[in-house]
């Protein structure tokens, strides 16, 4: 299973970082899916750069925003996955379809944008009316809402 005595499901932060360095891709994939590890481990896994591990990082809602930004810079499907992550920074979410986000993701977006109550209502109305998944770019909808409300 691994080239290390560590287990990807258990261990101290240092043991998990060591496993990321010495284990196999499957170990790193399991680590990338965890929600209880420190940001240093997410950064290390992103730096190692194995495609399946990167996709798991992009999909993991515990992945920190700065790591998602790094993943999005790689382009393609990886960027799409990173933009749709609930934890993605607002600027990253701007380029994704509004209806492809969860309601929770939209709420976090509005928090980061420091939306007023009327802007929240307007954007939530647009979200509810949108195709799911799909719709217009979130950033485009936000700009429209900001200019009206």
Z-matrix of the N, CA and C atoms (Angstrom, degrees):
N
C 1 1.456
C 2 1.518 1 111.39
N 3 1.308 2 118.88 1 -50.17
C 4 1.464 3 120.93 2 -179.88
C 5 1.515 4 109.46 3 -134.71
N 6 1.335 5 115.76 4 163.59
C 7 1.451 6 119.99 5 173.09
C 8 1.524 7 108.88 6 -94.17
N 9 1.280 8 118.39 7 14.51
C 10 1.457 9 122.69 8 -176.28
C 11 1.508 10 108.72 9 -131.76
N 12 1.323 11 115.34 10 159.92
C 13 1.455 12 118.64 11 177.47
C 14 1.518 13 111.21 12 -81.81
N 15 1.328 14 118.02 13 -4.21
C 16 1.457 15 121.88 14 -179.58
C 17 1.516 16 111.30 15 -80.11
N 18 1.301 17 114.73 16 159.63
C 19 1.459 18 123.42 17 179.41
C 20 1.524 19 107.68 18 -115.70
N 21 1.344 20 119.38 19 128.23
C 22 1.463 21 120.38 20 -178.31
C 23 1.530 22 113.93 21 -64.90
N 24 1.327 23 116.92 22 -10.29
C 25 1.462 24 120.03 23 179.15
C 26 1.525 25 112.24 24 -95.37
N 27 1.338 26 117.80 25 -10.80
C 28 1.467 27 122.21 26 -176.34
C 29 1.522 28 109.50 27 -142.22
N 30 1.319 29 115.35 28 165.63
C 31 1.451 30 120.25 29 173.52
C 32 1.511 31 112.53 30 125.71
N 33 1.309 32 114.59 31 162.58
C 34 1.458 33 121.31 32 176.99
C 35 1.529 34 108.78 33 -74.01
N 36 1.323 35 117.29 34 164.08
C 37 1.475 36 118.96 35 176.99
C 38 1.533 37 112.08 36 -53.38
N 39 1.329 38 117.62 37 -41.89
C 40 1.465 39 119.84 38 179.93
C 41 1.525 40 111.28 39 -66.83
N 42 1.319 41 118.20 40 -40.73
C 43 1.468 42 120.78 41 177.98
C 44 1.530 43 110.84 42 -62.44
N 45 1.328 44 116.08 43 -38.06
C 46 1.467 45 119.36 44 179.96
C 47 1.529 46 110.99 45 -69.99
N 48 1.328 47 117.68 46 -37.80
C 49 1.471 48 120.44 47 175.75
C 50 1.533 49 110.07 48 -64.64
N 51 1.336 50 116.16 49 -41.09
C 52 1.466 51 119.92 50 177.16
C 53 1.527 52 110.62 51 -61.84
N 54 1.330 53 116.79 52 -41.74
C 55 1.462 54 120.45 53 178.38
C 56 1.525 55 110.72 54 -63.87
N 57 1.315 56 117.08 55 -38.40
C 58 1.467 57 119.58 56 177.72
C 59 1.529 58 110.42 57 -60.43
N 60 1.316 59 116.36 58 -37.04
C 61 1.474 60 120.60 59 -179.03
C 62 1.529 61 112.50 60 -77.15
N 63 1.342 62 117.48 61 -37.11
C 64 1.463 63 120.15 62 -170.86
C 65 1.521 64 114.44 63 -108.96
N 66 1.322 65 117.25 64 -16.12
C 67 1.459 66 120.14 65 -178.44
C 68 1.521 67 111.30 66 -77.19
N 69 1.310 68 115.56 67 -172.74
C 70 1.462 69 119.97 68 178.85
C 71 1.533 70 110.33 69 -98.13
N 72 1.315 71 116.21 70 178.22
C 73 1.460 72 120.90 71 -176.68
C 74 1.524 73 111.89 72 -60.79
N 75 1.319 74 117.21 73 -35.25
C 76 1.463 75 120.14 74 178.64
C 77 1.530 76 110.70 75 -63.64
N 78 1.326 77 117.09 76 -41.41
C 79 1.472 78 120.97 77 176.02
C 80 1.530 79 110.02 78 -59.28
N 81 1.327 80 115.97 79 -46.11
C 82 1.470 81 119.96 80 -178.89
C 83 1.530 82 111.12 81 -65.61
N 84 1.325 83 116.88 82 -36.13
C 85 1.469 84 120.76 83 177.60
C 86 1.527 85 110.01 84 -63.50
N 87 1.337 86 116.78 85 -43.49
C 88 1.465 87 120.33 86 177.24
C 89 1.528 88 111.09 87 -63.21
N 90 1.312 89 117.03 88 -42.42
C 91 1.465 90 120.88 89 178.11
C 92 1.530 91 110.90 90 -62.08
N 93 1.318 92 117.09 91 -39.94
C 94 1.472 93 121.81 92 -177.91
C 95 1.523 94 112.05 93 -65.39
N 96 1.320 95 117.59 94 -21.55
C 97 1.459 96 121.33 95 -179.89
C 98 1.517 97 114.73 96 -91.12
N 99 1.319 98 116.34 97 -4.45
C 100 1.470 99 119.58 98 -177.83
C 101 1.516 100 111.16 99 -76.92
N 102 1.337 101 115.12 100 152.90
C 103 1.472 102 119.85 101 179.21
C 104 1.524 103 112.16 102 -113.56
N 105 1.321 104 116.17 103 7.97
C 106 1.461 105 119.59 104 -174.18
C 107 1.532 106 112.82 105 -124.09
N 108 1.310 107 116.46 106 31.77
C 109 1.466 108 120.39 107 -179.14
C 110 1.526 109 110.21 108 -116.71
N 111 1.321 110 115.83 109 163.00
C 112 1.464 111 119.09 110 -177.40
C 113 1.532 112 111.44 111 -80.60
N 114 1.316 113 114.94 112 163.17
C 115 1.464 114 120.13 113 -175.69
C 116 1.525 115 111.95 114 -64.21
N 117 1.332 116 118.06 115 -27.37
C 118 1.466 117 120.30 116 178.22
C 119 1.525 118 111.57 117 -60.21
N 120 1.323 119 117.07 118 -36.48
C 121 1.460 120 119.89 119 179.07
C 122 1.533 121 110.55 120 -68.19
N 123 1.312 122 117.07 121 -41.83
C 124 1.470 123 119.82 122 177.47
C 125 1.528 124 110.54 123 -60.35
N 126 1.327 125 116.55 124 -42.07
C 127 1.469 126 120.87 125 179.45
C 128 1.526 127 110.26 126 -63.80
N 129 1.321 128 116.84 127 -45.51
C 130 1.460 129 121.28 128 178.93
C 131 1.523 130 111.23 129 -58.73
N 132 1.321 131 116.73 130 -46.35
C 133 1.468 132 120.24 131 179.95
C 134 1.525 133 111.23 132 -62.54
N 135 1.313 134 117.31 133 -39.27
C 136 1.466 135 120.82 134 178.06
C 137 1.523 136 110.47 135 -65.17
N 138 1.322 137 117.03 136 -39.00
C 139 1.467 138 120.80 137 179.87
C 140 1.523 139 112.01 138 -67.21
N 141 1.327 140 117.76 139 -33.70
C 142 1.467 141 120.76 140 178.79
C 143 1.526 142 109.11 141 -64.08
N 144 1.323 143 116.54 142 -40.79
C 145 1.460 144 121.09 143 166.23
C 146 1.514 145 119.56 144 81.68
N 147 1.323 146 119.99 145 20.42
C 148 1.465 147 120.60 146 176.62
C 149 1.525 148 109.83 147 -73.74
N 150 1.316 149 116.94 148 132.41
C 151 1.469 150 122.34 149 -170.90
C 152 1.525 151 113.58 150 -53.81
N 153 1.323 152 118.55 151 -50.81
C 154 1.469 153 120.49 152 -178.58
C 155 1.527 154 111.71 153 -63.60
N 156 1.312 155 116.62 154 -35.44
C 157 1.463 156 121.69 155 177.89
C 158 1.530 157 109.56 156 -67.66
N 159 1.319 158 116.71 157 -41.52
C 160 1.466 159 120.86 158 179.31
C 161 1.525 160 111.11 159 -63.78
N 162 1.322 161 117.01 160 -40.47
C 163 1.471 162 120.35 161 178.33
C 164 1.527 163 109.56 162 -63.95
N 165 1.334 164 117.36 163 -42.13
C 166 1.463 165 120.12 164 178.25
C 167 1.530 166 110.13 165 -62.37
N 168 1.322 167 117.75 166 -42.19
C 169 1.463 168 120.77 167 176.64
C 170 1.524 169 110.86 168 -59.62
N 171 1.329 170 116.59 169 -43.90
C 172 1.464 171 120.82 170 -178.18
C 173 1.524 172 111.69 171 -64.42
N 174 1.312 173 117.17 172 -29.55
C 175 1.471 174 121.56 173 -179.05
C 176 1.522 175 113.83 174 -89.14
N 177 1.320 176 117.54 175 -16.97
C 178 1.458 177 121.97 176 -175.61
C 179 1.526 178 109.31 177 -78.38
N 180 1.316 179 117.27 178 118.36
C 181 1.467 180 120.99 179 -177.59
C 182 1.522 181 112.96 180 -71.08
N 183 1.328 182 117.67 181 -5.08
C 184 1.460 183 120.76 182 174.70
C 185 1.534 184 111.73 183 -91.47
N 186 1.322 185 117.39 184 -9.21
C 187 1.461 186 120.22 185 -179.80
C 188 1.519 187 109.01 186 -64.71
N 189 1.325 188 117.51 187 128.12
C 190 1.475 189 120.30 188 -178.66
C 191 1.531 190 112.55 189 -64.15
N 192 1.329 191 115.08 190 149.36
C 193 1.460 192 121.55 191 -179.84
C 194 1.518 193 114.45 192 -51.08
N 195 1.344 194 119.29 193 -45.79
C 196 1.467 195 118.68 194 179.82
C 197 1.530 196 113.65 195 -60.65
N 198 1.329 197 117.42 196 -33.90
C 199 1.466 198 120.10 197 177.10
C 200 1.526 199 109.06 198 -69.69
N 201 1.326 200 117.33 199 -39.72
C 202 1.470 201 120.05 200 177.38
C 203 1.523 202 110.78 201 -62.33
N 204 1.314 203 117.39 202 -37.14
C 205 1.468 204 120.47 203 176.60
C 206 1.527 205 110.51 204 -62.26
N 207 1.329 206 117.05 205 -43.05
C 208 1.471 207 120.56 206 177.32
C 209 1.520 208 111.40 207 -61.33
N 210 1.320 209 115.75 208 -42.43
C 211 1.464 210 120.02 209 179.69
C 212 1.525 211 111.12 210 -64.60
N 213 1.323 212 116.86 211 -38.64
C 214 1.467 213 119.68 212 -178.11
C 215 1.521 214 111.69 213 -66.02
N 216 1.326 215 116.72 214 -27.96
C 217 1.465 216 120.57 215 179.33
C 218 1.521 217 112.09 216 -65.99
N 219 1.310 218 117.54 217 -17.88
C 220 1.465 219 121.19 218 179.25
C 221 1.523 220 111.63 219 -76.54
N 222 1.337 221 117.28 220 -15.14
C 223 1.462 222 121.27 221 176.22
C 224 1.517 223 113.71 222 77.82
N 225 1.319 224 114.44 223 -177.47
C 226 1.456 225 122.27 224 175.59
C 227 1.518 226 114.35 225 63.17
N 228 1.316 227 114.99 226 -148.22
C 229 1.454 228 122.49 227 -177.18
C 230 1.528 229 110.74 228 -61.45
N 231 1.314 230 116.30 229 -35.90
C 232 1.458 231 120.30 230 180.00
C 233 1.527 232 110.77 231 -61.84
N 234 1.317 233 116.93 232 -41.96
C 235 1.468 234 120.78 233 177.50
C 236 1.524 235 110.48 234 -65.10
N 237 1.320 236 116.88 235 -40.84
C 238 1.474 237 120.59 236 178.43
C 239 1.523 238 110.62 237 -60.70
N 240 1.322 239 116.55 238 -45.52
C 241 1.468 240 120.92 239 179.64
C 242 1.528 241 110.63 240 -63.07
N 243 1.319 242 117.36 241 -43.92
C 244 1.470 243 121.40 242 -178.84
C 245 1.527 244 110.81 243 -63.23
N 246 1.326 245 117.74 244 -41.32
C 247 1.471 246 121.56 245 -179.67
C 248 1.525 247 112.15 246 -64.84
N 249 1.324 248 116.59 247 -29.70
C 250 1.469 249 120.40 248 -177.74
C 251 1.520 250 112.99 249 -89.33
N 252 1.308 251 117.30 250 -3.13
C 253 1.462 252 121.09 251 179.31
C 254 1.525 253 108.90 252 -67.44
N 255 1.307 254 116.75 253 133.83
C 256 1.465 255 122.06 254 179.25
C 257 1.518 256 111.57 255 -53.83
N 258 1.315 257 117.04 256 -34.83
C 259 1.458 258 122.98 257 -176.01
C 260 1.536 259 113.53 258 -85.46
N 261 1.318 260 117.98 259 -0.49
C 262 1.469 261 120.66 260 -178.38
C 263 1.527 262 110.74 261 -64.94
N 264 1.318 263 116.98 262 143.76
C 265 1.462 264 120.15 263 175.12
C 266 1.534 265 110.60 264 -61.89
N 267 1.314 266 116.00 265 153.94
C 268 1.469 267 121.50 266 -177.14
C 269 1.527 268 111.74 267 -55.71
N 270 1.313 269 117.62 268 -43.77
C 271 1.472 270 119.65 269 -178.85
C 272 1.525 271 111.62 270 -59.96
N 273 1.309 272 116.78 271 -32.99
C 274 1.456 273 121.09 272 178.43
C 275 1.529 274 110.46 273 -73.40
N 276 1.316 275 117.01 274 -39.80
C 277 1.462 276 121.47 275 -179.93
C 278 1.532 277 112.00 276 -66.76
N 279 1.332 278 117.17 277 -25.06
C 280 1.467 279 121.21 278 -176.34
C 281 1.521 280 113.51 279 -52.17
N 282 1.330 281 117.68 280 -34.73
C 283 1.464 282 121.20 281 -175.16
C 284 1.522 283 114.34 282 -88.49
N 285 1.322 284 117.32 283 10.56
C 286 1.459 285 120.38 284 -178.94
C 287 1.526 286 110.68 285 -112.62
N 288 1.332 287 117.18 286 157.49
C 289 1.460 288 120.69 287 179.82
C 290 1.528 289 112.01 288 -65.18
N 291 1.302 290 116.57 289 134.38
C 292 1.468 291 121.42 290 -177.12
C 293 1.525 292 111.94 291 -57.32
N 294 1.306 293 117.76 292 -41.60
C 295 1.456 294 121.17 293 -175.98
C 296 1.516 295 114.28 294 -77.75
N 297 1.315 296 117.10 295 -2.74
C 298 1.464 297 120.37 296 177.49
C 299 1.525 298 111.66 297 -89.99
N 300 1.321 299 116.76 298 -3.69
C 301 1.464 300 121.86 299 177.93
C 302 1.523 301 109.90 300 -95.71
N 303 1.318 302 115.24 301 158.15
C 304 1.460 303 120.55 302 171.91
C 305 1.531 304 108.42 303 -81.33
N 306 1.308 305 116.25 304 163.26
C 307 1.469 306 120.02 305 176.10
C 308 1.525 307 110.44 306 -60.44
N 309 1.327 308 117.36 307 -36.50
C 310 1.462 309 121.19 308 178.04
C 311 1.534 310 110.68 309 -63.05
N 312 1.312 311 116.41 310 -42.50
C 313 1.462 312 121.46 311 178.63
C 314 1.526 313 110.76 312 -61.75
N 315 1.316 314 116.49 313 -41.20
C 316 1.467 315 120.70 314 177.80
C 317 1.528 316 109.79 315 -64.46
N 318 1.315 317 117.22 316 -40.64
C 319 1.464 318 120.47 317 177.44
C 320 1.517 319 112.57 318 -60.83
N 321 1.330 320 117.10 319 -42.81
C 322 1.466 321 120.90 320 177.22
C 323 1.529 322 110.96 321 -65.33
N 324 1.318 323 115.82 322 -37.98
C 325 1.469 324 121.01 323 176.75
C 326 1.531 325 109.62 324 -59.70
N 327 1.320 326 116.23 325 -47.59
C 328 1.466 327 120.63 326 -179.35
C 329 1.521 328 111.67 327 -65.50
N 330 1.327 329 117.06 328 -35.87
C 331 1.465 330 120.30 329 175.45
C 332 1.528 331 110.16 330 -61.09
N 333 1.326 332 115.86 331 -48.14
C 334 1.466 333 119.44 332 -178.45
C 335 1.526 334 111.77 333 -65.10
N 336 1.313 335 116.64 334 -34.34
C 337 1.471 336 121.21 335 178.31
C 338 1.524 337 112.09 336 -78.76
N 339 1.334 338 116.81 337 -4.37
C 340 1.463 339 122.84 338 -178.70
C 341 1.538 340 110.70 339 53.39
N 342 1.315 341 114.32 340 48.75
C 343 1.464 342 121.57 341 -177.96
C 344 1.524 343 110.90 342 -68.43
N 345 1.303 344 114.42 343 142.94
C 346 1.461 345 120.38 344 174.14
C 347 1.531 346 108.61 345 -74.43
N 348 1.324 347 117.93 346 164.76
C 349 1.470 348 119.27 347 177.43
C 350 1.539 349 112.69 348 -56.69
N 351 1.316 350 117.78 349 -39.90
C 352 1.471 351 118.78 350 -179.90
C 353 1.528 352 111.14 351 -69.99
N 354 1.329 353 117.94 352 -34.98
C 355 1.469 354 120.29 353 175.78
C 356 1.528 355 110.48 354 -66.70
N 357 1.325 356 116.58 355 -38.40
C 358 1.465 357 120.67 356 177.18
C 359 1.525 358 111.12 357 -60.37
N 360 1.333 359 115.04 358 -47.48
C 361 1.474 360 118.62 359 -179.99
C 362 1.524 361 110.83 360 -61.30
N 363 1.325 362 116.38 361 -44.26
C 364 1.466 363 120.30 362 -178.20
C 365 1.531 364 111.31 363 -64.25
N 366 1.323 365 117.87 364 -45.44
C 367 1.461 366 119.34 365 -179.44
C 368 1.526 367 110.86 366 -68.58
N 369 1.324 368 116.98 367 -38.47
C 370 1.470 369 119.17 368 177.05
C 371 1.524 370 111.71 369 -63.55
N 372 1.337 371 117.42 370 -36.17
C 373 1.471 372 120.14 371 175.03
C 374 1.523 373 110.63 372 -61.73
N 375 1.329 374 116.08 373 -44.83
C 376 1.475 375 120.49 374 178.38
C 377 1.528 376 110.83 375 -62.84
N 378 1.318 377 115.80 376 -38.91
C 379 1.467 378 120.75 377 178.36
C 380 1.529 379 110.32 378 -62.35
N 381 1.315 380 116.84 379 -46.89
C 382 1.466 381 120.94 380 -179.09
C 383 1.524 382 112.03 381 -64.49
N 384 1.304 383 117.53 382 -33.24
C 385 1.473 384 121.57 383 -179.23
C 386 1.522 385 112.99 384 -80.93
N 387 1.307 386 116.82 385 -14.88
C 388 1.456 387 122.24 386 -175.04
C 389 1.525 388 111.63 387 -74.18
N 390 1.319 389 114.84 388 158.66
C 391 1.470 390 120.53 389 170.33
C 392 1.521 391 108.38 390 -66.30
N 393 1.334 392 116.23 391 143.17
C 394 1.470 393 121.30 392 178.71
C 395 1.515 394 109.10 393 -127.39
N 396 1.300 395 119.13 394 114.00
C 397 1.459 396 128.03 395 -7.25
C 398 1.524 397 110.54 396 -76.50
N 399 1.299 398 115.37 397 165.01
C 400 1.460 399 120.60 398 175.63
C 401 1.511 400 112.53 399 121.14
N 402 1.305 401 114.97 400 -154.83
C 403 1.450 402 121.17 401 -179.10
C 404 1.522 403 112.84 402 96.36
N 405 1.316 404 114.16 403 -174.38
C 406 1.464 405 120.80 404 -179.96
C 407 1.522 406 110.97 405 -71.26
N 408 1.326 407 115.20 406 162.06
C 409 1.469 408 120.45 407 176.53
C 410 1.524 409 109.94 408 -60.28
N 411 1.314 410 116.50 409 135.81
C 412 1.462 411 121.90 410 -178.85
C 413 1.522 412 111.29 411 -58.30
N 414 1.326 413 118.12 412 -43.06
C 415 1.463 414 121.15 413 179.97
C 416 1.516 415 112.43 414 -61.44
N 417 1.314 416 116.17 415 -37.72
C 418 1.470 417 121.42 416 177.89
C 419 1.533 418 110.42 417 -65.20
N 420 1.319 419 116.21 418 -44.21
C 421 1.466 420 120.72 419 178.90
C 422 1.529 421 109.55 420 -64.22
N 423 1.338 422 117.29 421 -43.04
C 424 1.466 423 121.11 422 179.77
C 425 1.532 424 110.64 423 -60.99
N 426 1.313 425 117.70 424 -44.81
C 427 1.475 426 120.54 425 179.54
C 428 1.528 427 110.79 426 -61.21
N 429 1.317 428 116.17 427 -40.43
C 430 1.461 429 120.68 428 178.28
C 431 1.523 430 110.43 429 -63.43
N 432 1.321 431 116.72 430 -44.73
C 433 1.466 432 122.03 431 179.29
C 434 1.539 433 109.80 432 -62.50
N 435 1.313 434 116.12 433 -46.49
C 436 1.470 435 120.58 434 -179.17
C 437 1.524 436 112.05 435 -60.26
N 438 1.309 437 116.46 436 -37.22
C 439 1.476 438 119.21 437 -177.86
C 440 1.529 439 111.91 438 -76.09
N 441 1.325 440 117.42 439 -23.72
C 442 1.472 441 121.31 440 -178.89
C 443 1.520 442 112.55 441 -90.83
N 444 1.306 443 117.22 442 -35.06
C 445 1.479 444 120.77 443 -169.67
C 446 1.510 445 110.83 444 -109.93
